[in-house]
Amino acid sequence: MDLSQNTALGTGGSGGNGMLAAAVNDTAAATAVDDPKQNLNQVINSIQKTLGLLHQLYLTVSSFNTASQLPLLQRLNGLVTELDNMVKLSEKCNIQVPMEVLNLIDDGKNPDEFTRDVINSCIAKNQVTKGKTDAFKSLRKHLLEELEQTFPDEVESYREIRAMSAAEAKRLAQAQSSLPNGDVKVKAEL
């Protein structure tokens, strides 16, 4: 464990006795930022700090005697404070975990199985959709061939109208995505 972890766990700077100083408080909770990644990082840090406090509490309880009652109470108070902090920080995070993932974890299985199953399901649905799309394209092509044999002038007029509307749609799309200096806008990723 490095010095920064010791300090975060309350073991550095307090004589190495593992006591959690009352003045040690996360300033991350005081300076709440609405950035989802920042909020998640704060919750992760709070979880890590809580795990450290639980470890310290385990050590205190495993070697408990009447002289260690005060340190035990201080560690319990520190744990309660950190759990309260964790709850407050977690309220800012909007993370939704599917129940299937939690059930897999409860069953002792790897949650990556859920991800693999979801991806395989998406691939299967994508193939079905692609098949339907190809079938409609084939139907459209066949209908145009049949219509061209029966109504050649109307089909030629239809194709001209389609070409003009496609060119207009392309022009509008390019106009919306270009800046006055001619550069193209790029969507910012979140």
N, C-alpha and C positions, 0 to 999 in steps of 0.2 A: 504494500500500500504506500503510495507516495504522500508527500507532505500535504498536497491539496486535498486528497481524500481524507487524510487524518483530520485536517482542519474542518472539512465539511461534516465529518462524523463527530466532531467535538472532542477529538482526542489530541489534537495538536495545540500547543499553547496553553494547556491546562495542567501541565506537569506530567502528562502522559498517563494520568489515572483514568482516562476515559470519561471523565465527568463532562456533562454538557452544560456549558455556561448559559445562564438565562439570557445574556445579552446577544448570544448568537441567534440570529433570526434571518431568514431568507429575505433579502431585499428584492428578490425576483417577484415575490408576491406583492410588494408595495409598488413596484413599477410594472404594472400589468400592461402588456402590449397585446393588441388584438390580432397579432400575427399567429395563425394556427400552428405553424411550426415552432414558434417561440413558446406558445402555450404548451404544446406537447413536450418540448424539451424541459420546461419547468416541472411538468408532472413527472417525467422520467427522473429528473434530478431528485424530486421529492420522494419518489419510490426508492431510489438508491439510498437516500439519507435514512428513510424509514427502515430499510433492511439493515443498515449499519447500526441504527438504534436498537433494533431487535436483537442483533448479535451481541451488542453490549449488554442488553438486558439479560440475555441468556447466560452470558459469562457471570454477571452479578448474581443471578438466581442460582446457578450451579455451584457457586462457592459462597452461598449465603450464610451469614452469621449475624448476630444482633448488632455488631458494629457496622455492618454494611446496609442497615435499614435505610439510613438517610440517602446514600447513593442510589439505592433501589427506587426509592420514592422520586428522587430527582430524575432518574432515567424514565420512570413511568410517566411523569409529567411531561418530559421532553417528547416521549413517544406520542402521547395524546395531543400535544401541541402540533407535532409534525403531521399526524393523521388529519387533524383539523385543517392544517395548511394544505394538505394534499386534496382534501375534499373541495376546498375553495378554488384551488387551481384547476381541478378536474371539471368544475362547472363551466369553465371557459372553453373546454375542449369538446368538440362535437365529433366523437368517434363512435361509429356504429360497427359492432362486431356481429356477424351473423351467428345465430344460435347454433347452427351446425358446427361452426368452428369451436365454440365452447364445449359442445357435446363431444367432439373428437378429442379435445384436450382432456376432458373428464374421463374419457375412455382410455386415455394413455396413448392416443395415436398422434401422428404428426399432422399439424394443421395444413401442411403443404398438400396433403391428400385432397383437402377441400378445394384448394386453389387449382390443383390438377384436374379435378372433376368438373369444376366450373369452366375451365378453359376448354376441356374436351367437349362439354355440352355446347359451348359457344361455337366451337368449330363445326359440330354436327348441325346446329341450327343454321350456321352460315352456309354450309353446303346445301341444305334443303332450300334456303332462300335463293342461292345462286342457281340451283336447278330450276326453280320457278321463274326466275328472271330470264334465264336462257330459253325456257319454254315460251315465255311471252315474246321474246325477241324473234324466235323462230316463227311463232304465229303471226306476228306483225309482218315479217318478211314474206311469209306465204300469202297473207292477205293482200299485201301490196302487189305481189306478182300476179295474183288472180285479178285484182282490180285493174292493173295496168293492161291486162289482155282485154278486159271488158270495157273500161273507161280510160283510154290512154290520155286524153286531154285533161281530164279532171285530176288524174294522178300526177301529171306533170305540173299542173297548177298547185297541187298540194305540196309537192316537193319544193317548188319555188318559195311558197309561203313558209315552209319549215326552215329552209335555208336562211331566209331573211330574219325570221324570229330567233334562230340560233345565233346569227351574227349580231343581232341587237342585244341579246342576253349576254353574249361574250363581251361586247363593248361596254355595257352597263357594269358588268362585274369588274372589268379592268378600270373603269372610271372611278368606281367606289374604292378600289384598293390602291389607287395611285395618289401620290402627294403632288402638290403644285410643281415641285421641281422635277417630277418624273419618276421619283423613287417609288417603290412599292411598299405599302404598309405590311408589317408583319405582326400577327396577333401575338400579344404577350402571353406567355404561359404562366399559369398560376402556381 
